Amino acid sequence: MIVTYLWIAAGGALGSMGRFWLGALVVETAGPGFPWGTLLINIIGSFVIGFFGALTGPGGRFPASFDIRAFVMVGVCGGFTTFSAFSLQTLELARENHWLQSSGNVVLSVALCLIAVWAGHALGAALMPAATPE
């Protein structure tokens, strides 16, 4: 079990570094006025967890071990996605009376991340071998 924790820790470190890099890149590109980086990171993370979960789960095209799934889905995706950052940034927008931006961040984040996780899952499921009739 200790090996699983080490895989999760390694994935979390990679995910966190990826989040920091992409978040900084988006702020540098789009500016700090709206949390576009956090939104993009959550969409990408939602897609990846849906895609990888479908592709590597039981019955998936590429079934993976528990440790590999934990590395990607708990470690990398957990370190990469930023729900706590989303929550804080939304609160800060609301506290500054930027109600349209605060509400927009909630609606866009929830809707687009649900669409992304669905799309990732659908793509992963589509790559599974067709079931053979028995």
C-alpha positions in Angstrom: 0.0 0.0 0.0 2.9 2.4 0.6 3.8 2.1 -3.1 0.4 3.4 -4.0 0.9 6.4 -1.8 4.2 7.1 -3.4 2.7 6.9 -6.9 -0.1 9.3 -5.8 2.5 11.7 -4.3 4.6 11.6 -7.6 1.5 12.2 -9.7 0.4 15.0 -7.4 3.7 16.7 -7.7 3.6 16.5 -11.5 0.0 17.8 -11.5 0.8 20.7 -9.2 3.7 21.8 -11.3 1.6 21.6 -14.4 -1.1 23.6 -12.8 1.4 26.3 -11.7 3.0 26.5 -15.2 -0.3 26.6 -17.1 -1.9 29.0 -14.7 1.0 31.4 -15.0 1.0 31.1 -18.8 -2.7 32.0 -19.0 -2.4 35.0 -16.7 0.6 36.2 -18.7 -1.4 35.7 -21.9 -4.9 36.8 -20.9 -4.3 39.0 -17.8 -5.4 38.6 -14.2 -8.9 40.1 -14.6 -10.8 36.8 -14.8 -9.6 33.3 -13.6 -9.2 31.9 -17.1 -6.3 29.7 -16.1 -8.2 28.0 -13.3 -11.2 27.5 -15.6 -9.0 26.0 -18.3 -7.1 23.8 -15.8 -10.4 22.5 -14.4 -11.8 21.8 -17.9 -8.6 19.9 -18.9 -8.5 18.0 -15.7 -12.1 17.0 -16.0 -11.5 15.8 -19.5 -8.4 13.8 -18.6 -10.1 12.1 -15.6 -13.1 11.2 -17.7 -11.0 9.9 -20.6 -8.5 8.0 -18.6 -11.1 6.6 -16.3 -13.1 5.2 -19.2 -10.1 3.9 -21.1 -8.3 2.2 -18.2 -11.2 1.0 -16.1 -12.6 -2.5 -16.0 -13.7 -3.4 -19.5 -11.7 -0.5 -20.9 -9.6 -0.8 -24.0 -6.4 -0.5 -21.9 -7.2 -1.8 -18.4 -4.7 -0.4 -16.0 -3.6 -1.5 -12.5 -4.9 0.2 -9.4 -1.6 2.0 -8.9 -1.5 3.5 -12.4 -5.1 4.7 -12.2 -4.3 6.2 -8.7 -1.2 7.9 -10.1 -3.2 9.6 -12.9 -6.6 10.1 -11.5 -5.8 10.9 -7.8 -2.3 12.1 -8.1 -1.9 14.0 -11.4 -5.6 15.1 -11.8 -5.9 15.9 -8.1 -2.7 18.0 -8.1 -3.6 19.6 -11.4 -7.3 20.6 -10.9 -8.0 23.6 -8.7 -11.4 23.5 -7.2 -10.2 25.2 -4.0 -8.6 27.9 -6.1 -11.8 28.2 -8.1 -13.8 28.6 -4.9 -11.4 31.3 -3.5 -11.3 33.3 -6.7 -15.1 33.1 -7.0 -15.5 34.4 -3.4 -13.0 37.2 -4.1 -14.9 38.3 -7.2 -18.2 38.3 -5.1 -16.6 40.2 -2.2 -15.5 42.8 -4.7 -19.1 43.1 -6.0 -18.1 41.6 -9.3 -21.4 39.6 -9.4 -21.5 39.0 -13.1 -17.9 37.7 -13.1 -18.5 35.6 -10.0 -21.6 34.1 -11.3 -20.1 33.6 -14.7 -17.2 31.7 -13.2 -19.5 29.4 -11.3 -21.7 28.7 -14.4 -18.8 28.3 -16.8 -16.8 26.1 -14.5 -19.6 23.7 -13.6 -21.1 23.5 -17.1 -17.8 23.3 -19.1 -16.2 20.8 -16.6 -19.3 18.6 -16.8 -19.1 18.7 -20.6 -15.4 18.0 -20.5 -15.7 15.0 -18.2 -18.5 13.7 -20.4 -16.4 14.2 -23.5 -13.4 12.5 -22.0 -15.5 9.6 -20.9 -17.2 9.4 -24.3 -13.9 9.4 -26.1 -12.4 6.8 -23.8 -15.5 4.6 -24.2 -15.4 5.0 -28.0 -11.9 3.6 -28.0 -13.0 0.5 -26.2 -13.2 -2.7 -28.3 -16.7 -3.5 -29.5 -18.5 -6.0 -27.4 -18.7 -9.4 -29.1 -22.1 -11.1 -29.0 -22.1 -14.4 -27.2 
